[in-house]
Each structure stands twice: as structure tokens, then as C-alpha cells.
Amino acid sequence: MLRRVAHSAKDTVTLVLARSHCCNPRLNFLSLRPEITNGTFLFHSTYTTDIKSREENKKTIEDLHRLSVDIKKIRRVKEWVLFQEVTYVPEISSILRGMGADEPAIAGILERCPEAILCSPAEVNSQRALWQLVCPQENQLIKLIEQFPDSFFATGHHENKKANILLFQELGIKNNIITRFLTSAPNIFHNPAEKNKHMIETLQRNYLNLGGSDANMKIWILKLLSQNPFILLGTSSAIQENLEFLQKSDFTDHEVLQLLSKLKGFIFQLTPSTMQKSMLFSKNVFKCSDQEFKQLVLKCPALLYYSVPILEERLEGLLKEGVSVAQIRETPTVLELTTQIVQYRIKKLSALGYSIKSGNLENLNGTKKDFEASYGKIQSKKERPLFNPVAPLNIKD
């Protein structure tokens, strides 16, 4: 039944996308003005069915050629940029050069993020000053821009970004972590700083209400935000609903606090409904009581976090490899691994003669580094020659 529901939802999404595509065949942009929203470039435009009816901006092409930029690459991915009447190729390249970027680096940046040439010099210089609040060394900053050009040239929400950087610094988050937020979680900077501050205060209050100590609260909140900054995109009401659901499911305050830490804040991206479905599914699979299931969840929060289709797929993958439900129940953390990773690891271990059916699933667990360490130990044990120091030597004349 659960499988049918999942397929039904998937079919619905496919149908909507198909209708959208049919109603707008070959929809292209004619007049495009970039505006940054939610960390991406959005555009206000009129439409045409054939963008080729316009000519590329010859000056833009010449300026890019002069910088040895691969124009074909831009045409393949974001050709609309080349049709814009106003671009700032020399100006942007001059700013990047002034920051220490050489010609190949500039060409690479513009190939990966052609929208950069649509940003005015004033916007780029403002962004540069903003990022230098957390990355003052320009040689390090230019390396960041090379790695994450899309994040750097998303120049909107300037005032919110600045206020949030100051908020995070006041909270005690290190600059290198804030830099990581800017590159990997830019959406959190679009919120007004007051909203982010309110979310942080809500988390702190719940931490204390669940029995956490004042002495450890700062360390806890800093670790939580470092692991999952997207928690700030949630709402305080959603946090409250999820915590109340866990308490009503007979988890003690101390156990809920454990889950918050183990789940790295992902629990706030769930809903009581999805958690309930995952819990019922896992209980049926493992045939356990409520108390036994609680211990399984505390050992492996993935049973709470992953949706039923994901859990079902991973369980089926393990069972096909000959692993028993009893083994999975003994080491439920194996469900944190994708089916592809499990199959790869089982294959590697089997090549050493290790039988996963009768062996310990712990040898499958952990990060890539953890697995390689376990694999190395099994390999060494297999290759180590047996030696009995008291056995007589067998010497042939």
C-alpha cells in the first residue's frame, strides 16, 4: 500500500511537469534582467519561442575571447547571458585580477558562472567587502570565489547578509564556519537577522526546557548550527510540534535531547506525520515493543528521520544480500547507508572471503574512512601467516 501511495505521488508530479512543458513548448527568455532570490538568479522577462532570432552581443563575445573564455561552454549551458545588451566583462575581470586571480582563474570563474558579467562593479565590490568580514585575506577569498562563483556573485540581500554575519560573529561562530555558510547555505542569509535570532533563541529555550545546562548551551547551539545551518529556515512552531510529538511518543526529555544532538537538527525538517509513518513501518519490520523500538531509535535515529520508501528500499537491499532482519535489528545503523554503498562494501568484503551472512554488520558501518579501516584489518588478518612458535621445524635434507 505504501509503495502504491509513493508511486501515485510520483505520477502526479510527473503529470504536472508534463502539462507545464506542453503548455510552454520551447519557452525561452528574450529580455532578461537578473535578480537574485534564494541564492539563485531569477529573471523578469518577456518570452519568445526562438532566442536565435536575436544576435549575441558582439562586444561581450570579443571581451570574453580576449580573456580566453570558452564561449562554446557558455553557449551550451547559459547562452542567454550572451544576448544581454549590458555586460561588465572588463570591469569584473579587472576586479578579480586586482584580488590576485590570474587569467586562467578568471576564465574558469566566468565559464562556471557567466552571470557574473551581469553584475555591476559596485555590486561586486560590495560583495567583496561583505565576504572580507569573514575572509579578510584576498588570496584566500579568490580561492573561495574560484570554488563557489555562484554564491559570490549572488549579490542580492546585501543588508540581510551583513546583519546575519554580525549576528553569527556575536554568537561566537568562527569566521571559517560563517564562510562555509556563505558558500553552502546562502539561503539562511536571506532571512532578516531578527528572524534568525528568534530561531536561535527558540532552540536555546527548548534545550534548557529539556534539561540541558546553561554551561553547555552555547557549545550545543554552535555545534548544531555548524552541522546543519538550514535549521534556521524552519519555524518555531514546527520545532515545538516535533518536540511535543516525541514527548507524546514516550521519549523522556533526556532522550529527546539525545535525539536532537544525534540528528544534527534534521529533526526540525520533519513533521509528526512523517515520523509516525516511519515509526509504524519500523515497528512492524522488527516486531518489537514500544520500549524496544525506543532503544533502536536512540541507537539509530535514521529510523525516525528517513521516509518509509527509503527505509523499505534499504531493507530490501540488505535482505537480497542475504542479511537477516535479526542482524539489521542488532546493527540498525547499517540503514544509514545507501543500497549502492552497502552492495559495494559487501562485494569488497566477499572478495576477501568474508561472509556477511554470518559475520558482523558493524564491518559495513561508518564513513568511507571507517570502512576502509575495518576492511584493512580483515585483509591483514587473512594475509597474516599462521605461526606456531612451539611447532617442530620440518627440515628436509
Secondary structure per residue as TSV (DSSP state, phi and psi in degrees):
chain	resnum	aa	ss	phi	psi
A	1	M	-	360.0	-45.8
A	2	L	H	-61.5	-37.4
A	3	R	H	-65.1	-40.1
A	4	R	H	-64.8	-39.5
A	5	V	H	-62.1	-43.4
A	6	A	H	-62.7	-44.4
A	7	H	H	-64.8	-37.4
A	8	S	H	-61.6	-45.2
A	9	A	H	-62.6	-41.4
A	10	K	H	-63.7	-42.5
A	11	D	H	-62.8	-38.5
A	12	T	H	-62.3	-45.8
A	13	V	H	-62.0	-43.3
A	14	T	H	-60.9	-41.1
A	15	L	H	-63.7	-43.4
A	16	V	H	-62.4	-44.7
A	17	L	H	-63.5	-40.0
A	18	A	H	-64.3	-43.3
A	19	R	H	-61.9	-42.4
A	20	S	H	-60.6	-41.8
A	21	H	H	-67.6	-39.9
A	22	C	H	-68.2	-36.1
A	23	C	H	-73.2	-22.0
A	24	N	S	-130.7	64.3
A	25	P	T	-65.4	132.8
A	26	R	T	50.5	45.8
A	27	L	-	-70.7	122.8
A	28	N	E	-131.2	167.2
A	29	F	E	-95.3	135.0
A	30	L	S	-99.6	-61.3
A	31	S	S	-114.8	112.5
A	32	L	-	-116.7	132.2
A	33	R	E	-126.9	113.1
A	34	P	E	-70.5	139.9
A	35	E	E	-140.2	130.9
A	36	I	E	-87.7	124.4
A	37	T	E	-141.9	132.7
A	38	N	T	53.8	37.4
A	39	G	T	78.5	6.0
A	40	T	E	-131.0	165.9
A	41	F	E	-89.0	119.1
A	42	L	E	-109.6	163.0
A	43	F	E	-139.6	136.7
A	44	H	E	-94.7	129.3
A	45	S	-	-156.1	162.9
A	46	T	-	-101.2	159.2
A	47	Y	E	-111.2	156.2
A	48	T	E	-140.1	156.1
A	49	T	S	-87.1	-7.2
A	50	D	-	-149.2	99.9
A	51	I	G	-68.5	-19.0
A	52	K	G	-68.6	-11.3
A	53	S	G	-69.4	-13.1
A	54	R	S	-102.4	162.2
A	55	E	-	-100.9	147.5
A	56	E	-	-68.0	152.3
A	57	N	-	-71.7	108.4
A	58	K	H	-61.9	-37.8
A	59	K	H	-65.0	-40.4
A	60	T	H	-60.5	-45.6
A	61	I	H	-60.3	-45.5
A	62	E	H	-62.6	-43.5
A	63	D	H	-62.9	-40.6
A	64	L	H	-69.5	-40.5
A	65	H	H	-58.7	-40.6
A	66	R	H	-61.6	-27.6
A	67	L	T	-94.0	6.6
A	68	S	T	62.9	31.9
A	69	V	-	-78.4	138.8
A	70	D	-	-76.2	97.5
A	71	I	H	-65.5	-35.5
A	72	K	H	-60.0	-37.5
A	73	K	H	-63.7	-41.2
A	74	I	H	-67.3	-40.9
A	75	R	H	-61.3	-37.0
A	76	R	H	-67.2	-38.1
A	77	V	H	-102.8	-47.3
A	78	K	H	-140.1	59.9
A	79	E	G	-64.3	-24.0
A	80	W	G	-56.8	-27.6
A	81	V	G	-61.2	-35.1
A	82	L	G	-73.7	-10.1
A	83	F	G	-95.3	-2.5
A	84	Q	-	-75.4	138.5
A	85	E	S	-71.3	-36.1
A	86	V	-	-113.3	118.1
A	87	T	-	-135.3	165.9
A	88	Y	-	-131.1	51.1
A	89	V	H	-61.7	-54.4
A	90	P	H	-62.3	-38.2
A	91	E	H	-66.3	-45.6
A	92	I	H	-67.1	-42.2
A	93	S	H	-64.2	-35.0
A	94	S	H	-65.4	-41.2
A	95	I	H	-64.1	-44.9
A	96	L	H	-65.0	-38.5
A	97	R	H	-64.7	-39.4
A	98	G	H	-65.6	-21.3
A	99	M	T	-89.2	-3.9
A	100	G	T	109.9	4.4
A	101	A	-	-78.7	136.2
A	102	D	-	-88.7	177.8
A	103	E	H	-59.9	-46.2
A	104	P	H	-61.0	-37.2
A	105	A	H	-66.1	-42.5
A	106	I	H	-62.7	-45.3
A	107	A	H	-60.2	-43.1
A	108	G	H	-62.8	-41.1
A	109	I	H	-62.8	-45.9
A	110	L	H	-71.5	-28.5
A	111	E	H	-71.2	-39.1
A	112	R	H	-77.6	-31.3
A	113	C	-	-136.4	74.6
A	114	P	G	-58.9	-25.0
A	115	E	G	-61.3	-16.1
A	116	A	G	-57.9	-32.1
A	117	I	G	-75.7	-6.2
A	118	L	G	-93.1	-8.7
A	119	C	S	-83.9	137.0
A	120	S	-	-73.9	155.2
A	121	P	H	-55.2	-36.7
A	122	A	H	-63.6	-41.8
A	123	E	H	-64.3	-42.7
A	124	V	H	-68.0	-40.8
A	125	N	H	-65.5	-34.8
A	126	S	H	-66.2	-42.0
A	127	Q	H	-64.7	-39.3
A	128	R	H	-60.3	-46.6
A	129	A	H	-64.2	-36.4
A	130	L	H	-65.5	-48.2
A	131	W	H	-68.2	-26.5
A	132	Q	T	-73.0	-10.1
A	133	L	T	-65.4	-28.2
A	134	V	T	-117.5	-12.6
A	135	C	-	-138.4	75.4
A	136	P	-	-68.1	-25.9
A	137	Q	-	-78.5	118.4
A	138	E	H	-66.6	-30.4
A	139	N	H	-66.2	-32.5
A	140	Q	H	-77.1	-36.7
A	141	L	H	-64.4	-41.5
A	142	I	H	-66.8	-31.0
A	143	K	H	-65.4	-39.8
A	144	L	H	-63.3	-41.9
A	145	I	H	-64.4	-38.0
A	146	E	H	-61.6	-38.7
A	147	Q	H	-78.8	-37.7
A	148	F	-	-130.7	60.8
A	149	P	H	-62.7	-36.0
A	150	D	H	-61.4	-39.5
A	151	S	H	-68.2	-42.0
A	152	F	H	-67.6	-42.6
A	153	F	T	-86.4	6.9
A	154	A	-	-83.3	87.4
A	155	T	-	-89.6	4.1
A	156	G	-	-77.0	176.4
A	157	H	-	57.2	36.6
A	158	H	H	-58.2	-47.9
A	159	E	H	-66.0	-40.7
A	160	N	H	-63.0	-41.4
A	161	K	H	-60.4	-47.2
A	162	K	H	-62.8	-45.0
A	163	A	H	-63.6	-38.4
A	164	N	H	-70.7	-37.5
A	165	I	H	-59.5	-45.6
A	166	L	H	-64.1	-38.1
A	167	L	H	-62.3	-47.0
A	168	F	H	-65.3	-37.1
A	169	Q	H	-66.8	-40.8
A	170	E	H	-64.5	-32.5
A	171	L	H	-71.3	-20.7
A	172	G	T	104.9	9.7
A	173	I	-	-74.6	132.1
A	174	K	-	-69.0	151.8
A	175	N	H	-59.2	-36.0
A	176	N	H	-66.8	-29.9
A	177	I	H	-73.6	-41.1
A	178	I	H	-62.8	-38.1
A	179	T	H	-60.4	-41.3
A	180	R	H	-63.4	-37.6
A	181	F	H	-60.3	-44.6
A	182	L	H	-60.8	-36.1
A	183	T	H	-87.9	-33.8
A	184	S	H	-110.3	-17.6
A	185	A	-	-137.4	55.0
A	186	P	G	-61.5	-25.7
A	187	N	G	-59.8	-29.4
A	188	I	G	-67.9	-19.5
A	189	F	G	-83.7	-10.6
A	190	H	T	-77.8	-25.8
A	191	N	S	-63.7	145.9
A	192	P	-	-59.8	145.6
A	193	A	H	-59.1	-30.8
A	194	E	H	-63.8	-37.8
A	195	K	H	-66.9	-45.1
A	196	N	H	-62.6	-38.7
A	197	K	H	-64.5	-40.4
A	198	H	H	-63.7	-40.6
A	199	M	H	-64.7	-41.0
A	200	I	H	-63.9	-42.8
A	201	E	H	-64.7	-36.3
A	202	T	H	-63.5	-43.6
A	203	L	H	-63.2	-43.5
A	204	Q	H	-63.4	-42.0
A	205	R	H	-64.0	-43.0
A	206	N	H	-66.8	-35.3
A	207	Y	H	-60.1	-45.2
A	208	L	H	-69.1	-39.9
A	209	N	H	-63.9	-27.6
A	210	L	T	-87.7	3.8
A	211	G	T	105.2	4.1
A	212	G	-	-69.7	154.8
A	213	S	-	-95.5	153.2
A	214	D	H	-59.0	-37.9
A	215	A	H	-63.5	-34.3
A	216	N	H	-97.9	-6.4
A	217	M	H	-61.1	-44.0
A	218	K	H	-63.2	-44.7
A	219	I	H	-62.0	-41.4
A	220	W	H	-62.8	-48.1
A	221	I	H	-68.1	-36.8
A	222	L	H	-66.0	-41.1
A	223	K	H	-66.9	-42.0
A	224	L	H	-61.6	-47.1
A	225	L	H	-66.7	-36.6
A	226	S	H	-65.2	-38.6
A	227	Q	H	-75.9	-35.1
A	228	N	-	-149.6	79.2
A	229	P	G	-64.3	-20.6
A	230	F	G	-65.7	-10.4
A	231	I	G	-58.3	-26.3
A	232	L	G	-71.7	-13.7
A	233	L	G	-83.6	-6.2
A	234	G	S	-81.9	-168.4
A	235	T	-	-125.2	154.1
A	236	S	H	-64.9	-31.9
A	237	S	H	-67.8	-38.0
A	238	A	H	-65.3	-39.8
A	239	I	H	-59.0	-47.0
A	240	Q	H	-63.1	-42.4
A	241	E	H	-61.6	-44.5
A	242	N	H	-67.4	-39.9
A	243	L	H	-66.3	-41.1
A	244	E	H	-65.2	-36.9
A	245	F	H	-61.7	-44.5
A	246	L	H	-64.7	-39.6
A	247	Q	H	-66.7	-38.2
A	248	K	H	-70.5	-19.8
A	249	S	T	-88.1	16.2
A	250	D	T	73.1	18.5
A	251	F	-	-81.5	131.9
A	252	T	-	-71.4	165.6
A	253	D	H	-57.3	-41.0
A	254	H	H	-63.5	-40.0
A	255	E	H	-69.4	-37.8
A	256	V	H	-62.7	-41.0
A	257	L	H	-63.1	-39.0
A	258	Q	H	-60.4	-43.9
A	259	L	H	-65.2	-39.0
A	260	L	H	-58.9	-41.8
A	261	S	H	-72.2	-43.0
A	262	K	H	-69.9	-33.4
A	263	L	T	-83.5	-3.6
A	264	K	T	55.2	35.3
A	265	G	T	85.2	-7.3
A	266	F	G	-65.8	-18.7
A	267	I	G	-61.1	-26.8
A	268	F	G	-78.8	-5.6
A	269	Q	G	-99.5	5.7
A	270	L	S	-100.1	-179.9
A	271	T	-	-132.8	156.1
A	272	P	H	-54.8	-35.5
A	273	S	H	-64.5	-47.4
A	274	T	H	-68.0	-38.0
A	275	M	H	-64.4	-40.6
A	276	Q	H	-61.3	-44.5
A	277	K	H	-63.3	-43.7
A	278	S	H	-64.3	-39.6
A	279	M	H	-64.1	-46.3
A	280	L	H	-62.9	-41.8
A	281	F	H	-61.1	-49.2
A	282	S	H	-65.9	-38.6
A	283	K	H	-60.4	-42.3
A	284	N	H	-66.6	-37.8
A	285	V	H	-67.9	-46.7
A	286	F	H	-90.4	-5.5
A	287	K	T	51.2	54.3
A	288	C	-	-124.1	162.5
A	289	S	-	-77.3	171.3
A	290	D	H	-60.1	-42.0
A	291	Q	H	-66.9	-42.1
A	292	E	H	-65.0	-38.2
A	293	F	H	-66.6	-38.1
A	294	K	H	-55.9	-43.6
A	295	Q	H	-66.2	-36.1
A	296	L	H	-65.2	-41.6
A	297	V	H	-65.9	-41.7
A	298	L	H	-64.2	-31.4
A	299	K	H	-78.6	-36.1
A	300	C	-	-139.0	86.0
A	301	P	T	-60.1	-14.0
A	302	A	H	-58.4	-27.5
A	303	L	H	-63.2	-22.4
A	304	L	H	-96.0	-34.8
A	305	Y	H	-83.3	-44.4
A	306	Y	S	-75.4	145.8
A	307	S	-	-72.4	165.1
A	308	V	H	-58.3	-47.0
A	309	P	H	-57.8	-38.6
A	310	I	H	-68.0	-46.8
A	311	L	H	-61.1	-41.8
A	312	E	H	-62.8	-44.5
A	313	E	H	-62.8	-43.0
A	314	R	H	-70.6	-37.2
A	315	L	H	-64.6	-45.3
A	316	E	H	-61.6	-39.8
A	317	G	H	-61.3	-41.4
A	318	L	H	-69.3	-42.6
A	319	L	H	-63.6	-36.2
A	320	K	H	-65.6	-26.2
A	321	E	T	-83.8	1.2
A	322	G	T	94.4	4.7
A	323	V	-	-77.8	140.7
A	324	S	-	-92.1	159.7
A	325	V	H	-61.3	-36.7
A	326	A	H	-61.6	-39.7
A	327	Q	H	-65.2	-41.8
A	328	I	H	-65.5	-39.7
A	329	R	H	-63.8	-34.7
A	330	E	H	-70.4	-34.3
A	331	T	S	-131.9	69.5
A	332	P	G	-65.5	-20.6
A	333	T	G	-62.5	-13.1
A	334	V	G	-64.5	-20.8
A	335	L	G	-73.0	-9.0
A	336	E	G	-76.3	-13.2
A	337	L	S	-93.8	144.3
A	338	T	-	-70.3	160.1
A	339	T	H	-60.1	-38.4
A	340	Q	H	-64.1	-42.2
A	341	I	H	-65.4	-43.0
A	342	V	H	-60.3	-46.2
A	343	Q	H	-61.9	-41.9
A	344	Y	H	-62.8	-45.0
A	345	R	H	-68.6	-39.7
A	346	I	H	-63.2	-40.1
A	347	K	H	-62.3	-42.4
A	348	K	H	-65.0	-43.2
A	349	L	H	-67.4	-37.9
A	350	S	H	-62.5	-33.8
A	351	A	H	-64.0	-22.1
A	352	L	T	-91.2	-0.6
A	353	G	T	87.3	11.7
A	354	Y	-	-86.9	122.9
A	355	S	-	-92.8	116.3
A	356	I	T	-72.3	-22.5
A	357	K	T	-65.4	-36.9
A	358	S	T	-108.8	-3.5
A	359	G	S	-92.1	-169.0
A	360	N	-	-98.1	127.1
A	361	L	G	-67.8	-14.6
A	362	E	G	-58.1	-28.3
A	363	N	G	-69.9	-13.8
A	364	L	G	-89.6	-20.4
A	365	N	-	-73.9	171.2
A	366	G	S	87.9	-176.1
A	367	T	-	-72.6	176.8
A	368	K	H	-59.0	-40.3
A	369	K	H	-65.0	-42.4
A	370	D	H	-61.1	-45.8
A	371	F	H	-64.3	-43.1
A	372	E	H	-61.1	-35.1
A	373	A	H	-66.0	-45.3
A	374	S	H	-63.6	-43.1
A	375	Y	H	-61.4	-41.8
A	376	G	H	-62.0	-39.9
A	377	K	H	-65.6	-43.1
A	378	I	H	-65.3	-40.1
A	379	Q	H	-64.3	-43.3
A	380	S	H	-63.8	-40.7
A	381	K	H	-64.3	-37.9
A	382	K	H	-69.8	-38.2
A	383	E	H	-85.0	-15.5
A	384	R	S	-68.6	125.1
A	385	P	-	-70.4	142.5
A	386	L	-	-76.3	134.4
A	387	F	-	-139.2	124.0
A	388	N	-	-110.4	107.9
A	389	P	T	-65.0	-18.8
A	390	V	T	-101.6	-0.6
A	391	A	S	-74.5	142.8
A	392	P	-	-69.0	145.7
A	393	L	-	-74.5	137.8
A	394	N	-	-102.3	93.7
A	395	I	-	-109.3	123.8
A	396	K	-	-90.8	138.8
A	397	D	-	-68.6	360.0
